[in-house]
Amino acid sequence: MNRLTTPWGDLDLARFPEQPRDTLRAWDAADEYLLRHLAESESEDSGAGGGVDLSGRVVVVGDRWGALATALAPHRPVQITDSYLTQRATRANLLRNGIDTDAVRLLSVRDTPPERIDVLLIRVPKSLSLLEDQLHRLAPAVHPETVVVAAGKVTEIHTSTLKLFEQILGPTRTSLAVKKARLIFCAPAGERARAGTGPWPISYTVPEDAGLGTGLTAVNHAGIFCAERLDIGTRFFLRHLPRHRGPLHVVDLGCGNGVVGTAVAVADPAARLTFIDESFSAVASAEATFRANVDTAGPVEFVVGDGMATVAAGSVDLVLNNPPFHSHQATTDATAFRMFTGSREALRPGGELWVVGNRHLGYHTKLRRLFGNCEVMASDPKFVVLRAVRR
């Protein structure tokens, strides 16, 4: 936990879930820059003299760990995010600072946005497609007087980013860089901000060389990793999935578009499938992928949540996992380790965790520490598939 100094006072903030000895902050220079801009009465640096009237409907999109929503809680903002962990972090940070959680209305990117937005604040996401989709969804709610300000690290804002604001909302310009962060100012242009719809979701056929025979249809909402094609790690995993048969309980953990779990359901209709991801769009994609390919199957569940937290201990036969090794811009194996730990608790004795990952990440070391065993099931120069068994 760290202390953020804002124009309205100091806040104690932490990421969710809190990790022992975690040195990663729950905000960055882009959050600070945006909050400073909102509060200032005059700013030569931003080139936007005059403060921002926050008395109307304030909407915060893409808040990373709830820093913006917590700082703006007196103005009762609406937070829109694709991340379940962001929502949990926001609630925790509000409580940590003695703020009623009802002060911030929490919506996912799959929810219907407010009908009118007077101040639209956006943390530029890593995924350009997610930004595009959100701008299309929010455009009908903005009006010519809406204040639109986006923030991001300099490395996150590109010409393509500015073009999206221009094309979907209206004239756009940027601020000077401060501490490697930059602001984007956009002036909604009437009818332009209300025209058109985004292209998402999209679908593609999984190539036959992934080892699935005739191939599956993958459905992807905006923001999904490698949304327009099958990524090479998943392709490698699909070629080497375990070939169990019977009424097993299988969890596709960190499911993304759900193609891995769907491949299991196609091969073994008696399996009970649980798809889990912390991304609302990922779980929506997984459900769409499953429905597009599976007519009859065993019980299936789609869960937006914090890893294996909602899965009963000792209730799972097989966990399939392609863990992320980034948390926004930070490289970390903390998420993978929590997935492995949660999987061990959820597996029955004899149950198996299968993991695909880049060879250099060294997941075998953590798996041996947790499970007491780890076997290499397949490998190539870039990826490795590992199996750990719950004893």
N, C-alpha and C positions, 0 to 999 in steps of 0.2 A: 504494500500500500504506500502511496506517495501523496504529497500535498500539492494541489494545483492552485495557484494564485490567479483569480479572475478579477475583472473590474468590479464584481459585486461581492467579493469576499473569497476566502480560502475554502477549498474542498478537499476532503480525504477521499481518494479514489483508488480502486483496485480493479484488475482484470478478474474475469470469472472463468473457471474456478481459480481461486488463489492457489499459487504453488509455493511450496517452501523454497526460500532463497530466490524467489523470482525477482529479477531486476528489471523486467519490462514494465514500463509505465502504462497507465490506462488512458493516456492522451499523448499528443505530440505537438510539434511547433505549428502545424496547420490548425489544430483546434485552438491554440492560444491566439493565433493571428485572427481567426474568425471571431472569437469572443471579443478581442480588443476592438476590432472594427465595429462590431455591433454596439459597443458601449461608448465609443468616442464621439465627441461633439464636432470635432474637426480632425481631418487626417490628410496631411499633405502626401504621406507615403502611399495611401491607397488611391488617391486621386478621386475620392468620393466624399467630399466635404459634407458634414452633417451626420448626425447619428441616425439610427434605424428605429422607426416606431414599432415597438413590439407589442402594441396593445391589441392587434388583430389576431387572426389565426396563424400561429407559427408552426411550421412543419419542418422537422429535422430528418433528413434522409441519409442513411449510411453511417450514422454515428457508430464509432468502433466499439467502445466499451461504456457508453453512456455518459461520457464527460460533457458533451454539449447539452444533452437533455437535462442532466443534473444541474448544470450551471444556469440553465434557462427555466428551471422548474417554476419560479415565481410567475412566469408568463404562460404556464399550463400548455406546453407544446405537445404536438403529436409526433411521436418518433416512428419512422418507418424503416424497417431493417429486414434483411434476408437471414439474419443470424439469431438463432435461439439463445446462444450464449451472450449475445449483446443484450437481449431482453433481460436475461438473468443478471448480467452485470449492472444494467441500469437500475433494476429494482434494488439490488444489493447496495449500490452507491447512494441511492436516494435514502434508504434506511440508515446507512452509515453516517449520513450527514443530517439526520433528524428531519427528513422531508417526507411528507405523506406520499406514498407511491401513486395515489390517485392524481397527483399533480402532473403526471406525464401519462398520456394515452399511448399505449403500445400497440402498434400495428405491424404485421408482416407485409412483405412485398406482394403477397398473394391476396391480401385484404383490399377491400374497396377504400380508396383514399378519401379524405375530406372533400366535400363539394366545392369549398372555397378556400383558397390559400392566400394570405396577405403577405407573409414572409416565408420564403422557401430557402432553407439552408441545406446544402448538400456536401457531404464528404465524398470526394471523387473516389469511386471504387477502382480496384485493380482491373476489373472486367469492364471493358467498353460496352459490351452487349448489355450488361446489367444497367449501366447508366442510360443507354439508349431506351431500354424497356421502361425504366422508371420515368424518364422525361416524357415519353408518350403517355404513360398512365396518369401523370400529374398535370399535363398540359391543359386539359379541360377545366381544371380548378383554378388556374392562375388568371389574372386579369391585368390590364395595362398598368395598374398601380402596384402590382405585386413586386416586392423586393426579392430578387433572386441572387443569392451569393453562394458560391461553391468554394471549397477549400481543399488543398491537397499539397503534398510535397512536390517540389519542382519536377522530380522524376516521374510523378504520376500524371502530370498535365502535359498533353501533347497537342499538336495541331488538330488531330482527329477528335480530341476531347472538345475543343472549342467549336469545331464544325458541328458537332451534335447539338450543342446549345443553340448555335445560330440557326440550324435547320429546323429544330423542333420548337424552340421558344421564341428566339428573336436576337437582335444585335447583342454582341458579346465582346467584352474586353477583359484584360487581366491587369492585376496589380504588379507592382515591383515585388521582387522576391525578398523575403525577410526570414532569416534562419532556415534557408532552403525550403521555405513554404511560399505558396502563392495563392491569391484569391482570384476568383472569376466572377465578374459582374455581368448579369444578363438582364436586358429590358424586354419583357414579354411584348410581342407584337400582335396583339389583337387576334385576328382570325388565324394567323399562321400558327399560333400556340394551340389552336383547337382542331387543326386539320391533321388527318392521317392517323394510321395505327402502326404499331411496331410489327416486326416480322416474327415475333416469338409466340409460341414455341415452334421449333423446327424439328425435323426428323431425318434420319438417314438409315441405310441398311448396313448392319454390321458385316464387314467383309468375310467371305467364306474362309479365308486363310486364318481366321481367329479360332478355327477348330469347331465351329458350331454347325457345320453342314450347310443348310440352305440360308443361314443368316437370320438374325433378328432385326426388328425395327427398333431403333433407339430414339426416344423422344426427349428433347431437351428444352427446358425453359432457359431464359437468359441468365447468365452468370455461372452456368455449370462449366466445370473445367473441360476443355477441349470439346465444346458444345457442337461443333460442326463436323467432327470426325472422331473415330475411336482412338484414344491415346495409346501410345505404344506399351505403357505399363499394363493397362487393362487388357490389351490384346495378348500380351505374354501370359497374363494370369488366366485368361479364358482358355488358352491352349493346355493349361496344366491344372485345371480344377480337379478336385478329388471326385472319383466316380462312385459315390456311395449310392445305395439303393435302399428304399424303405421309408417308413413314415418318420423321417428325421426332422428335428427343429433346427433350421438353418437361419443364421443371422447374416445379412449383408450389411456390415458395419462401415459407416462412412460411404453410403451406397451410391452417391452421385446420381447418375441417371438410371441406376438400378439394373444395368445390363448383366452384371455378374449374378445377382440373385435370380433374375429372370431366366438366365441360362440354366440355372439349377432347377427351376420350376418346370422348364420345358423338358429337361432330361429326366426328371423324377416328379411326376405330377402328384405323388403321395406326400411329398415333403411339405412341412409347415414353414412358411417363409416370413421373416421379419426384416423389413428394410428400415434402417436407422441413419439419420444424418442430422446435423445441426442447422443445415440450410433448408429453409422452407421451400425454395425453388427446387432443390435437389430431390426432396421427398415427393413433391408434385411431379417431377420428371420421372422418378422411379415408378410411381403409381401409373402414370401414362404409358411408360414402357411396358410394364407388366400387363396392363389391360390390352395393349396392342398385340401382344404375342401369346397370351395364355387364355384359353377358353375355359378349361376346367383344371382345377388344381386344389391342393389341400388348403387349409386356412392360411390367410395372408394378412399381415398387419403393416401399416406404414406409420412410422414414428418420427416426429420432429423432437429431438431431445439431446441430452448431454451423454453421448456415448451409450454405455450399457446400463445407465442408472435406473432405467425403468424395467429391466429384464430380471426376472426372478433368479436367484442363485440356484445353480445346479439344474437349470431347466433347458439347456441348449446342448445340442450334439455337435454342431459345427458352426464356427464363425469364420467368415471370409472378409478380409480386410486389406484395403489399399490405403494406408494412413497418409494424411497430409504432413508435410514437413515445413510448412510455412504458416505463420499466424500474421496475416496482413503482410507487412514488409519484413518481418522478423523470421529468421530461420531457426526452428526449434524442434526438438523431438519430444517435447512435453506432451503434446496431444497424442502422439503415437503411444507413448508409455502409458498414458491413462487408458487408452483403448485396450492395450494388452492387459493391464491390470483388471479392468472391468470384464474383459473376456474370460480371464481365468476364474473370476468369481461366478460368472454365469454358466460356465461349462460344467456338465456332469462329469464324474470320474470316467476317464476314457474319451471324453470329448476333445475335439481338435480345433486349434486356431491355425488357419492358413493365412499367411501374410505375403504380399508382394511389395517389393521396394527396390530402390536403387541400391546397388551393391555397396556403395561407399557409406551408406547410412549405418551400417553395422547393427541392424536390428537383432541379429542372432545373439549378440552379447546380452541384450536386455531380456530376450526370450529365455535364454538359458538361466539367467538369474531368477526370473519369475517362475518358470515351469520346471526347472531342473533338467530340461532337455530341449533340443532344437535340431531338426533335420532339414537339410537342403533337399528340396524335392525337384527343383529345376533351376537352371541358371544360364545366363548368356553374358556377354561382356558388360552389359549395362544393368540387368535386373536379376533378382533372385527370388524364388518362391520358397518360403520356409514353413515348416509344420512344427507346432509345439503341442504336446498332449498333456491334458490335465490328469495327473496321477491321483 
